[in-house]
Each structure stands twice: as structure tokens, then as C-alpha cells.
């Protein structure tokens, strides 16, 4: 496998037209298709969020890493009345463009919410699913965490700044602040101040006359379909997650009929980054049906 100076494999990069909107995706490897869906923090993108996982997973799988709608090189803007549905529709459209009837989905945070919504709407399109601290779990049953507030407030008040982003990443995103290099924060900050993103942030608090309806719809534990979802699912949750409460893990395990739960000690919201070796092994084995 040919690699780039960053240590990542050489990846085929393509921008797809999905209903008049663009979705960028990079891919590498051969085998069963796996889509890696990134989180919703400021400046996030697919390849950067999964930099510690792509090489290992590509040894066994066809790894496809999109920039979610609203992020990276994809078209900006997300439907605020149904953000999870908007993301799921985009990724389902990507599956269509790739000619894939079914694929494995791996999703962190916002990407986990996207994966779960896609599976609930069209379970026949999802083979197996791995969720890491997914969004939308029990969100109507408790107040937002300090980490989620920090994330949602990034574009409000005095606007985005590197200082605000660094505080979110080092104080809330990961358990060990020193694990994230300054260069990674710089890269995300540059992406976060794209004028198109500032004009239409992809992750924001629901507002307007239908805000309560949107909030309710964004809590998957209020969705009766969850208890009937047949997709085999592995939930990985950092025990020290300060963005989405680890109590969301048991909520999913109790409601989903085919859900395994792994609580990861001394780990924050970014399991695939903070505990990459463990994540890569568990993910590869679960998707292959070896556990």
C-alpha cells in the first residue's frame, strides 16, 4: 500500500453530485465497503478525523471516508429542521452513486447520529454499524453537557476563534489534552472559518417555531423504531466523554436488540483517535463478524 508523507495510504479522491449538492469522499483498500462518518466539531473532516484508523482498516476493507454535508470539501449548509435526516439522505445518496446496495457504517458523534438515522430509515442499506459516542441519545432527558454547549456556542457570541476551538478540543473532546498536536488545532481552525461555514454552521441549536419538534425528533431514544432495528451494532463510548454523556451507551444497549456496548476507560469523546489501536481491532473484528 502506497503511503503519503503523513503516513496515510494514497487515497482516491472524488466529488460526487448528490441531488445537486456535492459530497467529497476519499477511499482506499479492497474488501467489504465501510463508510467512516466523522463528528460535527468545528473544522472537522473525514480523513483528518480518522487519520489513525484508515491504514489499518484498509488492510481488510474498502474504506470510504466522506466529508459530511456542511463540512470539508462537501457543499455547505445543513437543514436545521432535520439535521440528522439531512446528513443521512446525503450519505444514502452517496451509497447510490457508489453503486452500493449495502455497506458497513462507522460513525463518531454527529456521524454516529447520521449512521443511526440512516439505519432507522433504511435498515436494508446497512450491514453492520459501529457508533462512537453518537449524538442524539437521551438529549431530551437531561440538560446539554458543558462540552456540547462549548461546541454549539462556537459560532455565536464573539464568533469563532482559535482560542475557543482549542478550549473545546483540549478541555472537552479528549481525555488527555496533550494527545492533540497544535498543528491539528491549526488545521481545524482554518477550516472552521471558511466564509461559507460561518454563514451556515452545520451544527447549531434548533430554533424557530418548530424548534421543540426538532429537538424531540433528534433524540433517538424517543423513536419507537430503535427497539426493532435489526442491524448488528457495536457502541464504543469513552467513559470520560464530556460532550455526549456515557450514559447514552446503556440507553442504546437496553433499547436495541442487537447492540454490544464497550465502555472505554480514561477516554473522552474521540475513541477512534484516543484509543486507536483498541478501536481498530474491535472495529475490524466486529464488522467481519468475528465477535
RAMOQUI-V133050 format. One record per backbone hydrogen bond with DSSP energy under -0.5 kcal/mol. NH is the residue of the N-H (numbers start at 1). CO is the residue of the C=O. Records with the same first field share a line. If there is no record, write none. Layout:
NH: CO / CO
//
This chain:
4: 8
7: 4
10: 2
12: 27
14: 25
16: 14 / 23
18: 16 / 21
19: 17
21: 18
23: 16
25: 14
26: 65
27: 12
28: 63
30: 58
32: 60
34: 62
35: 104
36: 34 / 64
37: 35 / 106
38: 36
44: 41
49: 45
50: 46
51: 48
53: 50
54: 50
57: 53
58: 54
59: 56
60: 57
61: 57
62: 32
63: 28 / 61
64: 34 / 62
65: 26
66: 64
67: 24
68: 66
70: 75
71: 68
72: 44
74: 71
75: 22
77: 200
80: 78
82: 79
86: 82
87: 83
88: 84
89: 85
90: 86
91: 87
92: 88
93: 89
94: 90
95: 91
96: 92
97: 93
98: 94
99: 95 / 96
100: 95
101: 99
103: 125
104: 33
105: 128
106: 35
107: 130
108: 37
109: 132
111: 108
113: 109
114: 110
115: 111
116: 112
117: 113
118: 114
119: 115
120: 116
121: 117
122: 118
125: 122
126: 123
127: 103
129: 232
130: 105
131: 234
132: 107
133: 131 / 236
135: 109
138: 136
141: 138
147: 242
149: 145
150: 146
151: 147
152: 148
153: 149
154: 151
156: 153
159: 156
165: 161
166: 162
167: 163
168: 164
169: 165
170: 166
171: 167
172: 168
173: 168
174: 169
177: 175
179: 176
180: 177
181: 179
184: 181
185: 181
186: 182
187: 183
188: 184
189: 185
190: 186
191: 187
192: 188
193: 189 / 190
194: 191
197: 194
198: 194
199: 195
200: 196
201: 198
211: 208
214: 210
215: 211
216: 212
217: 213
218: 214
219: 216
220: 136 / 218
221: 136
222: 219
223: 220
224: 222
226: 223
227: 224
228: 225
229: 225 / 226
232: 127
233: 258
234: 129
235: 233 / 260
236: 131 / 234
237: 262
239: 264
240: 267
241: 238
242: 172
248: 245
249: 246
250: 246
251: 247
252: 248
253: 249
254: 250
255: 251
256: 252
259: 256
260: 233 / 258
262: 235
264: 237 / 262
265: 263
267: 264
269: 173
270: 173
271: 269
273: 270
274: 270
275: 271
276: 273
279: 275
280: 276
281: 277
282: 278
283: 279
284: 280
285: 281
286: 282
287: 283
288: 284
289: 286
290: 285
291: 285
//
